[in-house]
Each structure stands twice: as C-alpha cells, then as structure tokens.
Amino acid sequence: MSNPIPYDSKAQPAYDFDTVIDRRGTGSAKWNRYPGDVLPMWVADMDLPVAPEIMAAIARRAAHPVMGYGVTSAELRETLAAEMMTRYGWEVSPEAITLLPSVTPGFSMPLKAFSALGKKGGAGKGVLVQTPMYPPILAAAGHWNLERHDVPMVDGGARWEIDLDAFGKAAGKSAAFILCNPHNPTGRVFGREELLAMAEKCLAAGTLIIADEVHCDLLYDGRRHVPMASLSPEIAERTITIMAASKTYNIAGLKTAFAIIPNAELRREFEASRMGLVDSVNVIGLDATLAAYRHGGPWHKALIPYLQANRDYLVDAVKTRLPGISLKTPEATFLAWLDCSALGLADAYAHFLEKGKVGFNPGADFADKRFVRLNFGCSRKTLEEGIRRMETALA
C-alpha cells in the first residue's frame, strides 16, 4: 500500500475541509440515492463546507421575513462582468448576461429556439457532442427530436484528445455544438489552439456554439481557463456561454446559473425561448452567487490545492492499489473517469456497489459502459474510505 499524498492544512488554516460532514437527513440527492451502508461518490456536488462568506450572505437574506419574487440586480451583472475580465481577460458587457435557474436550461433553450426551428444554426439539424459526455447534454438533442452526432474523444495515452477531422465532419451536419469545457466526465481542459480549431470548424459550417463552462474555476497544475467566446469577436457572436458559481463554490442546490450572450439578437431569441418553462432565479441563489464572486476568493484559493491533493492521492491509488483500473489524470473538475475495462466485469458500477458498497455514476450514462465516474470532492478521509471499499470489491 502506498503512502497517502499529504495535504498541508496548516497552509490554509481558515477553512476546514478535513472534517467529515454528515449530510444524511438533509434532503441531499447524493446521500439519499443509496442505502445507509453505501458510500455515495457519484453526483457532482462536494461534501465540503460552503465558504463562510457565502453562508453569511444566505443568513442575512434568510433573516428577512419576506421571500417574494427576485430580480437580477445591476450589481450582480456588473460583478459577473468584472470577474470575467479579472479571471479570464474577457471583456463582457453586463447587458450580455442573463440569469437562469440552472445550467441545463442554458443548453436546452437554444436548441429549441434555434436548431429545431432552423434559425441561427447551420445547414444541418443535428447536435454535435463529444463523448463520453455529461448525461443532460447527451439527452438535450432528443428533447427536441434532433439527431445527436457523437464525436468520441480519442485515447492519447496520457490524456484524452480531439479527433478534429471527425469533429469537422459532424459540425458540417449540425445546427449546434454543445461544448463542455472543462470536460465532464474526463476532466480534460481544452487549450486555446484546440478551442480555436473547433470554433473555426463551427464558423465554417454556420454551427451555433453552446459552451457549458460550469467547471471553469476548478483547474489544476496552474492551468487557466479560456472561455470559447473570448477567442475573437466573430466567435463570440456565434457563442452562448453557460457558467455558474454552483460547482466551484458548492452551491448547486441554490439553482442559479447565468448565460453570457454578446450577440443582442441571439440574446433576445434566447430569452424568448423560455416559453413559460424556464422561470426566474430564487432570491437566495442570487445573493449567494454575488457573495461567491465578490468574497469567495480566499476560500477558493484554499480549495484548489485540497482538491488537487485529493486528485493526486487518487491517481497514485489507482496505479498502486487498484489493479485492472486506469485513469488519465484529471486536469480540472473534482471528477475522475475510471477505466474498468481490463477488469472483465459485465457491469463495473454494479460490482462496486454490491461488493464494495460504494456508489459511482455508471459509465453507461455518459455513453461508455466500460467506465465509472468517481467524485473526489470530499474530505481526504472519505476518499480513503472509498478507495478501501474499491480494494475490497476487487479482492
């Protein structure tokens, strides 16, 4: 057994990520899915405490006795626009930002508004996605009776790569491309040149780009996120970018996200596509999002090395303690895409659930049943227990 890769908690004493938090009985989707003897390591929320600055903002708003309909403040839009410049060097107008109750409507709404109606998209009627892929993105095309054009990621040895030729062919018959960057579930971060190459294929085909960039602030090893729409004004005019504080600051349950749409006409049609189905954002989520971007910096600075150390511990454990499993080191997110094909199991997800009492996301949900997805956004103690259970299942 290898030695655990340490995390120096004294380096960031203000935030405690080591204490295991009991989430049972809190209405948690993550902890309610399985029986009590199963350790859940599936859905993408973290078992880590929210930044105290965010919790304080929530408490202040909750102290008010009225919880009526909310409205997006100019302060929130201006803060988000300023953060885009500070974090990514991307100049965004506050007017280009529209708030949403979650990320999923952000990539579903334009498919209805533009692709299915033959507006704004390319000559084709399909939707291009890069598999494996986050299940709601896989499902999005089917909601509007559109074809889904899968372009599998290529095994490049140390990392997952893009098959640009296959991408270009699929773009030519697709009205829209749903980009997921950082990529869920592989944890791959697409660099500037890769993004430019994909964008050029889409522009040539007239394909709308819908960029799900919700994991954009969870990058490791000094990487910096590049928003697709920041590459050029021409690309920005054809791109809808979806972001949120939900994953980075662990407030997904507050159901708040935002779309950045520089093209005013595209933005008007995007808003019109709500069609009575996509409502406004709740007032608590609005205040929590503002607090995250204005005051969450120190907490975020402490979080990244903790998650990176968890990632490194997991990578080491896969190599030394979990024979038959392989993993390409995630470059971002708190998710690991574990290749279980060498185990020779009919269903790796079911095997670990039954024999190890540990619950993952089944790879079949992401269009590749050979894999399972593990969430390492938890205390080190929880991660260690998860790996111990995997060892038990493999023994």
C-alpha positions as CSV (number, residue, x, y, z in Angstrom):
1,M,0.0,0.0,0.0
2,S,1.4,3.4,-0.9
3,N,1.7,6.3,1.4
4,P,-1.0,9.0,1.2
5,I,-0.1,12.2,-0.6
6,P,-0.3,14.8,2.2
7,Y,-2.3,18.0,2.2
8,D,-0.9,20.7,4.4
9,S,-3.9,22.0,6.2
10,K,-1.8,24.5,8.2
11,A,-1.2,26.4,4.9
12,Q,-4.8,27.5,4.8
13,P,-6.0,27.4,8.5
14,A,-9.1,29.5,7.9
15,Y,-11.0,26.7,6.1
16,D,-11.6,23.1,7.3
17,F,-12.0,20.6,4.5
18,D,-10.8,17.6,6.6
19,T,-13.9,17.3,8.9
20,V,-16.4,14.7,7.6
21,I,-19.8,16.3,7.4
22,D,-22.9,14.2,7.9
23,R,-25.3,15.0,5.1
24,R,-27.9,12.3,5.7
25,G,-31.4,13.7,6.6
26,T,-30.7,17.0,4.8
27,G,-32.7,16.1,1.6
28,S,-29.4,15.5,-0.2
29,A,-29.8,13.8,-3.6
30,K,-26.3,12.5,-3.3
31,W,-26.9,10.8,0.1
32,N,-30.5,9.7,-0.4
33,R,-29.9,7.6,-3.5
34,Y,-28.4,4.6,-1.8
35,P,-29.0,2.6,1.4
36,G,-27.2,3.7,4.5
37,D,-24.3,1.2,4.2
38,V,-23.3,2.6,0.7
39,L,-20.7,5.4,0.4
40,P,-22.0,7.8,-2.3
41,M,-19.3,9.1,-4.6
42,W,-21.4,10.0,-7.6
43,V,-23.3,13.2,-8.4
44,A,-21.1,16.4,-8.9
45,D,-21.5,18.2,-5.7
46,M,-18.9,18.3,-3.0
47,D,-19.1,17.0,0.6
48,L,-17.2,20.1,1.7
49,P,-18.5,23.2,3.6
50,V,-19.6,26.3,1.7
51,A,-17.4,29.4,2.2
52,P,-18.5,31.2,5.4
53,E,-18.8,34.5,3.4
54,I,-21.5,32.8,1.3
55,M,-23.2,31.3,4.3
56,A,-23.3,34.8,5.9
57,A,-24.9,36.3,2.8
58,I,-27.5,33.5,2.8
59,A,-28.2,34.0,6.5
60,R,-28.7,37.8,6.0
61,R,-31.2,37.2,3.2
62,A,-33.0,34.4,5.1
63,A,-33.4,36.8,8.1
64,H,-35.7,39.0,6.0
65,P,-39.3,37.9,6.7
66,V,-40.5,38.1,3.0
67,M,-39.4,35.8,0.3
68,G,-41.1,37.2,-2.8
69,Y,-40.0,37.1,-6.4
70,G,-36.4,38.1,-7.1
71,V,-34.8,40.3,-9.7
72,T,-31.3,40.3,-11.0
73,S,-29.6,43.4,-9.7
74,A,-27.3,45.6,-11.7
75,E,-24.7,44.9,-9.0
76,L,-24.7,41.2,-9.8
77,R,-24.4,41.7,-13.5
78,E,-21.6,44.2,-13.1
79,T,-19.8,41.9,-10.7
80,L,-20.0,39.0,-13.1
81,A,-18.8,41.1,-16.0
82,A,-15.9,42.4,-13.9
83,E,-15.0,38.8,-12.8
84,M,-14.9,37.7,-16.5
85,M,-12.2,40.3,-17.1
86,T,-10.3,39.6,-13.9
87,R,-10.3,35.8,-14.2
88,Y,-10.0,35.3,-18.0
89,G,-9.2,38.7,-19.6
90,W,-12.6,38.5,-21.3
91,E,-14.5,41.8,-21.8
92,V,-18.2,41.2,-21.3
93,S,-21.0,43.8,-21.2
94,P,-23.3,43.4,-18.1
95,E,-26.2,43.6,-20.6
96,A,-25.0,40.4,-22.2
97,I,-25.6,38.4,-19.0
98,T,-28.9,36.7,-18.3
99,L,-29.7,34.7,-15.2
100,L,-31.0,31.1,-15.2
101,P,-32.3,28.6,-12.6
102,S,-29.6,26.1,-13.6
103,V,-27.1,25.2,-16.3
104,T,-29.2,22.6,-18.0
105,P,-31.8,25.1,-19.5
106,G,-28.9,27.1,-20.8
107,F,-28.0,24.4,-23.4
108,S,-31.6,23.2,-23.9
109,M,-33.3,26.5,-24.6
110,P,-31.2,27.5,-27.7
111,L,-31.7,24.0,-29.2
112,K,-35.5,24.7,-29.2
113,A,-35.2,28.3,-30.2
114,F,-32.6,28.0,-33.0
115,S,-31.9,24.4,-34.0
116,A,-35.3,22.9,-34.2
117,L,-36.8,26.0,-35.9
118,G,-33.9,26.2,-38.4
119,K,-32.8,29.6,-37.1
120,K,-29.3,30.6,-36.4
121,G,-27.9,27.1,-36.7
122,G,-26.1,25.5,-39.5
123,A,-27.5,23.7,-42.5
124,G,-27.9,20.5,-40.5
125,K,-30.5,19.6,-37.9
126,G,-28.2,17.7,-35.5
127,V,-26.4,18.5,-32.3
128,L,-22.7,17.7,-32.0
129,V,-21.4,16.4,-28.7
130,Q,-18.0,15.0,-27.6
131,T,-18.4,11.6,-25.9
132,P,-18.2,10.5,-23.2
133,M,-20.5,13.3,-22.0
134,Y,-22.5,14.7,-19.1
135,P,-25.9,12.9,-19.4
136,P,-28.1,16.0,-19.6
137,I,-26.0,17.2,-22.6
138,L,-26.4,13.7,-24.2
139,A,-30.2,13.9,-23.7
140,A,-30.6,17.5,-24.9
141,A,-31.0,16.8,-28.6
142,G,-33.6,14.1,-28.0
143,H,-35.8,16.6,-26.2
144,W,-36.4,18.4,-29.4
145,N,-36.4,15.4,-31.8
146,L,-32.9,16.3,-33.1
147,E,-30.2,13.9,-34.2
148,R,-27.2,13.6,-31.9
149,H,-23.9,13.5,-33.6
150,D,-21.3,11.9,-31.3
151,V,-17.6,12.6,-31.8
152,P,-15.7,10.3,-29.4
153,M,-12.7,11.6,-27.5
154,V,-9.5,9.8,-28.6
155,D,-7.2,8.0,-26.2
156,G,-4.0,9.9,-26.5
157,G,-2.1,7.9,-23.9
158,A,-1.6,10.5,-21.1
159,R,-4.7,12.5,-21.9
160,W,-7.9,12.5,-24.0
161,E,-7.6,14.2,-27.4
162,I,-9.9,15.6,-30.1
163,D,-10.4,13.9,-33.4
164,L,-10.6,17.1,-35.4
165,D,-11.4,15.5,-38.7
166,A,-14.4,13.7,-37.2
167,F,-15.3,16.9,-35.5
168,G,-15.3,18.9,-38.7
169,K,-17.5,16.3,-40.5
170,A,-20.0,16.3,-37.6
171,A,-20.0,20.1,-37.5
172,G,-20.9,20.2,-41.1
173,K,-24.2,18.5,-40.5
174,S,-25.0,20.0,-37.1
175,A,-27.1,23.1,-36.2
176,A,-25.4,23.4,-32.8
177,F,-22.3,22.2,-30.9
178,I,-22.5,21.8,-27.2
179,L,-19.0,22.2,-25.8
180,C,-18.3,21.0,-22.3
181,N,-15.0,22.7,-21.1
182,P,-13.6,21.6,-18.7
183,H,-14.9,18.3,-20.0
184,N,-17.2,16.2,-17.8
185,P,-16.5,13.4,-17.2
186,T,-12.9,13.2,-18.3
187,G,-11.6,16.3,-16.6
188,R,-9.9,17.4,-19.8
189,V,-9.1,21.1,-20.2
190,F,-9.1,22.3,-23.8
191,G,-6.4,24.8,-24.6
192,R,-6.6,27.9,-26.8
193,E,-5.4,26.3,-30.0
194,E,-7.8,23.3,-29.6
195,L,-10.7,25.7,-29.0
196,L,-9.8,27.8,-32.0
197,A,-9.6,24.7,-34.2
198,M,-13.1,23.6,-33.1
199,A,-14.5,27.1,-33.4
200,E,-13.2,27.5,-36.9
201,K,-15.0,24.3,-37.9
202,C,-18.2,25.6,-36.4
203,L,-17.9,29.0,-38.0
204,A,-17.3,27.5,-41.4
205,A,-20.4,25.3,-41.1
206,G,-22.6,28.0,-39.5
207,T,-22.9,25.9,-36.4
208,L,-24.0,27.6,-33.2
209,I,-21.7,27.0,-30.2
210,I,-23.2,26.4,-26.8
211,A,-20.4,26.4,-24.3
212,D,-21.1,24.7,-20.9
213,E,-18.2,26.1,-18.9
214,V,-19.5,25.5,-15.4
215,H,-16.3,23.8,-14.1
216,C,-14.2,26.7,-15.3
217,D,-12.7,27.7,-11.9
218,L,-11.7,24.2,-10.9
219,L,-8.4,23.8,-12.8
220,Y,-5.2,22.2,-11.5
221,D,-1.4,22.5,-12.1
222,G,-1.5,26.2,-12.8
223,R,-3.8,25.9,-15.8
224,R,-6.0,28.9,-16.7
225,H,-9.5,28.5,-18.3
226,V,-10.0,30.1,-21.7
227,P,-13.7,30.9,-22.5
228,M,-14.6,29.9,-26.0
229,A,-16.3,33.2,-26.7
230,S,-13.2,35.2,-25.6
231,L,-11.2,33.9,-28.6
232,S,-12.5,36.5,-31.1
233,P,-15.5,38.8,-31.7
234,E,-16.6,36.5,-34.6
235,I,-16.6,33.5,-32.3
236,A,-18.4,35.5,-29.5
237,E,-21.2,36.4,-32.0
238,R,-21.9,32.7,-32.5
239,T,-21.5,31.5,-28.9
240,I,-23.7,31.1,-25.9
241,T,-21.6,30.6,-22.7
242,I,-23.2,29.0,-19.7
243,M,-21.5,29.4,-16.3
244,A,-22.4,29.3,-12.6
245,A,-20.9,29.5,-9.1
246,S,-22.6,26.2,-8.4
247,K,-19.7,23.7,-8.9
248,T,-16.8,25.8,-7.7
249,Y,-18.5,27.1,-4.6
250,N,-20.6,24.1,-3.9
251,I,-24.0,25.8,-4.0
252,A,-25.6,23.7,-6.8
253,G,-28.8,23.3,-4.7
254,L,-29.5,27.0,-4.9
255,K,-30.2,26.6,-8.6
256,T,-28.5,29.7,-10.0
257,A,-26.6,30.0,-13.2
258,F,-26.1,32.6,-16.0
259,A,-25.7,32.8,-19.7
260,I,-23.3,35.2,-21.5
261,I,-24.6,36.1,-25.0
262,P,-22.8,39.1,-26.6
263,N,-25.0,38.9,-29.7
264,A,-28.0,41.1,-28.9
265,E,-30.3,39.4,-31.4
266,L,-29.2,35.9,-30.2
267,R,-29.9,37.0,-26.7
268,R,-33.4,38.2,-27.4
269,E,-34.3,34.9,-29.1
270,F,-32.7,33.0,-26.2
271,E,-34.9,34.9,-23.7
272,A,-37.9,34.3,-25.8
273,S,-37.2,30.6,-25.7
274,R,-38.1,30.4,-22.0
275,M,-41.6,29.8,-23.3
276,G,-43.1,29.6,-19.8
277,L,-40.9,26.6,-19.0
278,V,-37.8,28.3,-17.6
279,D,-38.6,30.6,-14.6
280,S,-36.6,33.2,-12.8
281,V,-33.9,32.6,-10.2
282,N,-34.7,32.3,-6.5
283,V,-33.6,35.2,-4.3
284,I,-31.3,33.2,-2.0
285,G,-29.4,31.9,-5.1
286,L,-28.9,35.4,-6.4
287,D,-27.4,36.7,-3.1
288,A,-25.2,33.6,-2.7
289,T,-23.8,34.0,-6.3
290,L,-23.0,37.6,-5.7
291,A,-21.2,36.7,-2.4
292,A,-19.3,33.9,-4.1
293,Y,-17.8,36.1,-6.8
294,R,-17.3,39.1,-4.5
295,H,-16.0,37.4,-1.4
296,G,-15.2,33.8,-2.1
297,G,-11.6,34.3,-3.3
298,P,-9.8,33.2,-0.2
299,W,-11.9,30.0,0.2
300,H,-11.4,29.2,-3.5
301,K,-7.7,29.7,-3.1
302,A,-7.7,27.1,-0.3
303,L,-10.0,24.7,-2.1
304,I,-7.9,24.1,-5.2
305,P,-4.8,22.7,-3.5
306,Y,-7.0,20.5,-1.4
307,L,-8.8,19.0,-4.4
308,Q,-5.5,18.7,-6.3
309,A,-4.0,16.8,-3.5
310,N,-7.1,14.5,-3.4
311,R,-6.7,14.0,-7.2
312,D,-3.0,13.1,-6.8
313,Y,-3.9,10.7,-4.0
314,L,-6.5,9.0,-6.2
315,V,-4.1,8.8,-9.2
316,D,-1.5,7.2,-7.0
317,A,-4.0,4.7,-5.5
318,V,-5.3,3.7,-8.9
319,K,-1.7,2.9,-10.0
320,T,-0.7,1.0,-6.9
321,R,-3.7,-0.4,-5.2
322,L,-6.5,-0.9,-7.8
323,P,-5.2,-3.4,-10.4
324,G,-7.2,-3.5,-13.6
325,I,-8.3,0.1,-13.3
326,S,-6.7,3.0,-15.2
327,L,-7.2,6.8,-15.1
328,K,-5.9,9.7,-17.1
329,T,-5.1,12.4,-14.6
330,P,-8.0,15.0,-14.5
331,E,-6.8,18.4,-15.4
332,A,-9.9,20.0,-13.9
333,T,-13.1,19.3,-12.0
334,F,-13.4,17.0,-8.9
335,L,-14.4,14.1,-11.1
336,A,-12.4,11.1,-12.2
337,W,-13.2,8.9,-15.2
338,L,-12.1,5.4,-14.2
339,D,-11.5,2.9,-17.0
340,C,-12.6,-0.5,-15.7
341,S,-12.5,-2.4,-19.0
342,A,-9.5,-4.5,-18.0
343,L,-11.4,-6.0,-15.0
344,G,-13.5,-8.1,-17.4
345,L,-16.7,-7.3,-15.5
346,A,-20.1,-7.3,-17.1
347,D,-21.1,-4.2,-15.0
348,A,-18.3,-2.4,-13.0
349,Y,-20.8,0.0,-11.5
350,A,-23.0,-2.8,-10.1
351,H,-19.9,-4.8,-9.0
352,F,-18.5,-1.9,-6.8
353,L,-22.0,-1.2,-5.5
354,E,-22.6,-4.8,-4.5
355,K,-19.2,-5.9,-3.4
356,G,-17.7,-2.7,-2.1
357,K,-20.7,-0.7,-1.0
358,V,-19.6,2.4,-2.9
359,G,-21.8,4.2,-5.4
360,F,-20.4,5.8,-8.5
361,N,-22.0,7.2,-11.7
362,P,-22.3,4.3,-14.2
363,G,-20.3,4.9,-17.4
364,A,-23.3,3.9,-19.5
365,D,-25.0,7.2,-18.5
366,F,-22.1,9.0,-20.3
367,A,-22.2,6.7,-23.4
368,D,-19.4,4.4,-22.3
369,K,-20.3,1.4,-20.1
370,R,-16.6,0.4,-19.6
371,F,-16.1,3.3,-17.1
372,V,-17.4,4.6,-13.8
373,R,-17.2,8.3,-12.7
374,L,-15.9,9.0,-9.2
375,N,-16.3,12.2,-7.2
376,F,-13.2,13.2,-5.2
377,G,-14.7,16.4,-4.0
378,C,-14.8,15.3,-0.4
379,S,-12.6,15.0,2.7
380,R,-9.5,13.0,2.4
381,K,-10.9,10.6,5.0
382,T,-13.9,10.0,2.8
383,L,-11.7,9.5,-0.3
384,E,-9.5,7.0,1.6
385,E,-12.6,5.0,2.6
386,G,-13.9,5.0,-0.9
387,I,-10.6,3.5,-2.2
388,R,-10.6,1.0,0.6
389,R,-14.0,-0.2,-0.4
390,M,-12.9,-0.5,-4.0
391,E,-10.0,-2.6,-2.8
392,T,-12.5,-4.8,-1.0
393,A,-14.6,-5.2,-4.2
394,L,-11.5,-6.2,-6.2
395,A,-10.1,-8.6,-3.6
